[in-house]
Amino acid sequence: MKIQRTIPPAAAPIDGYALLHGIAGIFLDRKYQELLERELKDYFGVKHVFMVSSGKAAFTLILNALQALSPGKKKVLIPAYTCFSVPSAIVKAGLEVSLCDISDLTFDFDYGLLEKAVDENTLCVVPNHLFGAPSDMNRIKSICGPRGVYVVEDAAQAMGGNYAGKLLGTLGDVGFFSLGRGKNITCGSGGLIVTNSDAIAHEIEKKCSTLETPRLRENLGELLKAMLLAVFIRPSLYWFPSGMPFLKLGETIFYKDFPIKKFSGLKAGMLRGWKKRLESSNKARRENARDFGTLMSLKRQFDVTVPFLRLPLMADSRTMRAHIYSLARKKGLGISLMYPTSINEIEEIKSHFAGMTFPGASDIAGKILTLPTHQYLSGNDKKRIMVLFQRVTQGESSTNARQ
């Protein structure tokens, strides 16, 4: 364990104000939840909002609702490179994971392949707005609409982002967000569902009404985690949790099962003032991504209006990526690798994809690096990251790069 300034790969602050309102929310559960629901409906411009225990819980409930509306369809079509929680939720819902390869230039669907992949057994297509970069929603809807296929927006990494002037998560039939640590804003954990569809909302409401309410012991455990997060997410202290392998920070997990519970007053309270926090968070992400583009003269062009949750870069080779990542870890620079494999290579479900290949997703999994963009990043941090990349790409030795 090395004591040094260590940048978390992703971070969303929780301050004392949020913690105090979280404590109040334990006792004023209904008041805080009703207020948050009204604010979310107003912000997103939707008729229906549901708040649950996690983003993957939200996605599972959506799939359960769509199953009830279209009982004969089983395929859920997702990008071949995405968060492992997405196929986890599909499996929990008892549906079939179906994959479409993606472009290593846009991290979005290969639309020629998507046209062919959507068939009569497809229940829904799930664009994922990876890192906050919008998928081509107009094209997706033009493919799905005429075929009666639902569009479910995975906006877990894209809260506050927009596409053609509309907020991400509101362009499909239904969308969901994650409030987990490291997202655009956080209350420790949680998930949101937004939709203007009365039919979908009716089915989700039926499911939500049967969910278990978190107990006091669980709330106190969540409060303790949030307090520790508020302290140790700061770069001056993040070296401590990052040096503890058993915490499995940043580890990508395929969940064989997970709880689906109601949202708590504690979490609703910790989101008091969330709109200002979201605006501040996304402003910092835009500015930091823009600065990286300027400082590093990045070859890959990206939209400077996107509040990137992390800024994705592709190394020239797997060897170069490993070298950059190793040096960055030693210096505590917060550069991360993201998901370790394409979805078809996940051990628990790979037999379903025997003989199938997804070269775009596989290439991304082997070469991608992401740069931190959150508001804890300082100007000096950005310069240090730039210098590391310059030294490696200019072919300097590992010894010199460590100096």
N, C-alpha and C positions, 0 to 999 in steps of 0.2 A: 504494500500500500504506500503510494507516494503522495506526500503532502504538497500540493501545488494547486494553482488555479486550474480548475477542471470544468470545461463547458459541457453542460448536458446536451445531448443531441437534439432534444426537443424539450420545451418547457412552457408552462403556463402558470403565472404567479397566482398564489392565494395569499391575500394579506390579512391583517388582523381584523379589519372591517368585515371581511367575508366570514371569517371564523366566528366572530361574535354573533352575526346574523344566523350562522349555521346553528349555534347553540340555541338561539331564540326559536329557530325553526323546529327544533325537537319538541318544544312545548306549544308552538303556534303553527302546527303542521298545516292545517287547512288554509289558514290565512296566507301563508307564504306560497303554497302551491297554487292557489287560485290567482294570486297576483302574478306569479310567473307565467301561468298559462295565458292570461290576458295579454301580457307583454309579448309573449312569443307569437300569438295569433296576430297581433298588431304589426310586429316587426316583419314577419314573413308574409303577411297578407293572405292567410289561409283560414279556412273555416274550422279546421279540426287540428288539435295538438294533443299528443299523448306523451307522457314522461314515464320512463321505466328505468330499471337498474343498470343497463349498459347498452352500448351501441349494438352488440350482437343479439341482445335480448330484443331490442327494437326491431331488428331485421327479421328475427324468428317470428315475432308476432305479425309482421307484415306478410310473411310467407304463409302463415296459418290463415290469415284473412283471405289472401288470394286463392289459396286452396279451396276455401269454402265457396268462393265465387266462381271458380273454374275447376271443379273437382276432377276432370278428366286429364288435366295437364300436369306433368311432373318435372319438366326440365327447367332449371334456373340457369340462365346463360350469363356467365361472368367473365371478366378478363382473366387470361391465363397467368397474369402476374398481379397479385393484390394481397391484401392482408389475409392471413390464415383464418381470422375470425369469420370471414365471409363464407367460405365453404363449411366451417364449423356450424354456422347457423343453418345452412341448407340441409346438412345431414341431420341436425337436431329436429328440423321441421319434417323430416321424412321424405324429402324430395331429392332429385337427382342433380348433382353438380355437372354442368355442361360448360365447356371452355371455348373461348375464341382467342386466338393469338392477338398480340398487340404490337404496335410500332415502337421501335427503340428510339425514334425521333420525337414522337409526341406522347408516349406512354398511354395512348388511347387505343381503342379497337382498331384492328385492320378491317376497314369497312367492306372491302371486297369479300373477306372471309365471313364477316358478320351477316351479310346478305344471305349467304349459303347456309349458315349455321342455324338461323331461325327457321323452325318448322312447325308443323301442326301440333306437336307435343310440347312446345315452348310456353311455359307459364309466364315468364317475365325475363327481361334483359336488365342487367344491373351495371350501368356506367358507374365508375368509381371516383372520378375527379381526383386522381392520385396526386398527392402532395398539395392539393388545392387547385391544380390546373384543370379547367373545365373540359369535360368530354364534349364532343360535337352533338349537342342535344337535338338540334333540328334534324340532323341526319338519322340519329337513332329513332326519333319519333316517326320519321317518314318511313322507316323500315318496319317498325313495330305496329304503328297505328292501323294500317290497312289489313294487318293479319290478326288483329285482336289480341296482341301480346302486350302485357303490362310493362311499363317502364318504372323501375324502382331505382331512385337515385341514392347511391351510397355517397353521401356528403359528409362522412365521418371526419375527413381531413379538410373540409372546405367551408366551414361555417363563416358566413359573411362574404363569401366570394360570389361573383355574379357571371352570368352569361347573357349576352344580348340585352343587358339592362334589367334582367330578372335574377333574383337570388337563387343560387344553387340549392337544390333540395326541393324547389317548388315548381320545377319545369316538367317533371314526369307525373305519373299518376299518384305517386307517393314517394316521400323521401325520408331519410333518417340521418341523424347526426350522433357523434360520440362526444361525451363530456369527460372522457378519461384524461389522466394526466398526460401532458404533452400535446394535447389538442389545442385548437385556437383559444378556447377558454376551458376551464375545468372546475369541477366541484369534487374532484377525486375520482369519481366514476359516475356513469349515467348515460342514458340515451334518450333521444327525442325523435318523435315521428310527426311529420306534417303532411297534410293532404287536404284537397278541396273536394275529394270524392265522398259523397254521403254513404255510398254502398261500402266502400273500403273502411271508412270510419266506423260504420255500424258493426262490421265484423270484428274490428280491432277492439272496439268498446266491449263487446261480449267477452273477448279473451281477457282484457284488462280487469274487468270486474271480478274475475275469479283469482287474480294474483294475490300472493301473500304480501302483507305489509311488513317492512323491516321492523324487527324488534328493537327495544331499547339497547340491548347489548350490542347488536349489530351497528346501531347508530353511533354508539360510543367508540366502537372499533374504527368506524369510518372517520370519526372526528379525530382520533389519535393519528391515523394515517395522514389526514389532511394537514394536521399541525406539523408533523415530521416533514411532509412534502414542502410546506411553506418555508421551513428552515433550510433543509438540505438541498433544495433545487438550485440554490444560489451557487455560482461558480466558485466562490471562496470556500464553500463547504462540500460541494458535490464530490470531491475526491473521496470523501468518507464512504458514502453508499456505493459509489462506483468501484471501490476497492473490495467490495464484499460479493464474491461470485454467487453465494447462495441466494442473494436477492434476485438474481436473474434479470437484472435491469436490461431492457432492450431486447430480451430474448423473444423470438417469434414462436408462438405455441399454437398447435391445432388442438382446440378444446374438444374433448370427446363428450363433455357435458358441462353445463354451466347453469346457474340459477337465473330464473326470470321472475323478477319481483317488481312491486310498485316502487315508484320514486318516493323518496323520503322528504319530510319537512326540513331535515338537516341539509340535504343537498339543495333544496329550493332556497333555503336561507343563504347558503354559501354563494348562490348566484345573484344575490342582491346587487344591483348596479352592473349587471352583466353586459348591458349594451355598451357602456363606456369602456369596460374592460376589453370587450371584443374589438371595438374600434381602435383602441390603443395597441392591442396585440397585432392586429392586421396591418396597421400603419407601420409598425416596426418591421414586420415581415416583408412588406413591400420595399421599404427603404433598404433593408439589409441585402435583399436579393439584388436590388439595383446596384448597390455598392459593390457586391461581388462581381457583377457583370462588368462594371467599370474598372475595378482594380485588377481583375484577372484577365480581362479581354477574352472572355469566354467565347469559344467557337459556336456553341449551341445558343441560338437565339431563343429568348423566352419573353413572355408578355410581362412587362414591368408593372402592370396593374394587378397582377395576381398576388394575393397574400400567401406565398408559398409556406406551407407548414415546415418543410425542409426543401432546400434547393437541390434538385437532382442533377448529377453530372455522370457522364459515362467515361470511364478510363479507357485508354487505348487497348489494354489487354488485362486479363485476370491477374497476371504477374504484377503489372504496374499498380493495379488497384490494391493488391495485398501489401505492396511496399508503402504506398501512401497511407493506408489505414494503420499499418504498424507504427509508422513514425508519428502519425497524428495521435494515436492512443498514448504513446509515451509522453507527448507534449500536452495532453489534456485538451485537445482542440475541438472535441465534439463532433468529429466527422464519423459518419456511421455507414453501415452496409445495407440496411433495410432487410427485406425478406430474403432468406437464404436460398430458396429454390422457387421455380415456377410451381403453380398449384398441382400440376399433374405428377410432380415428384414428391409430394407429401406422403410420407410412409403409410399413414392410416388409410389413404384413399387411392394410392397410385395404381393398384390393380385394376381399377375402373378405367384407366387410361392406357392400358397395355397396348403398345404398338403405335400410339399417337405421339406426335412431336409438335412442339410449340417453340420454334427457333427464336422468335422475337423475345418471348418471355424468358427463355433460357439464357439468351445473351444479356438481357438486362440484369437478371439475377446474378450473373457472374461478373459484371463489370460496373454496376452502379455504385456510386458514392453519393452521400447527401451531406450538405453543409447546413449547420444550424442557422436559423433566421430569427429566433425569438429575441425578446427585448433585453435579455441579460447579456447579449453579445455586445462587446465594446468595440470601439474603433481599432484599438490595438489588437484585439482578438482577430478581427478581419484581416489586418495586415499580416499577422503571424500565419494565418491560413494561406494567404496569398504567397508569402515567401516560401512556405513548404512546397506548394504546388510548383512554383517556379523552379526551385532547386531540383525537384524530382523530374519534371518534364524536360529540363535542360540537361539531364543526364549526369548530375553530380552524384558522387558516391554517397552511400548510406552514412558514412562517417561524417562527411561535411554537412549533410542534411540534418544531423543531430546537433550540430554546434549552434 
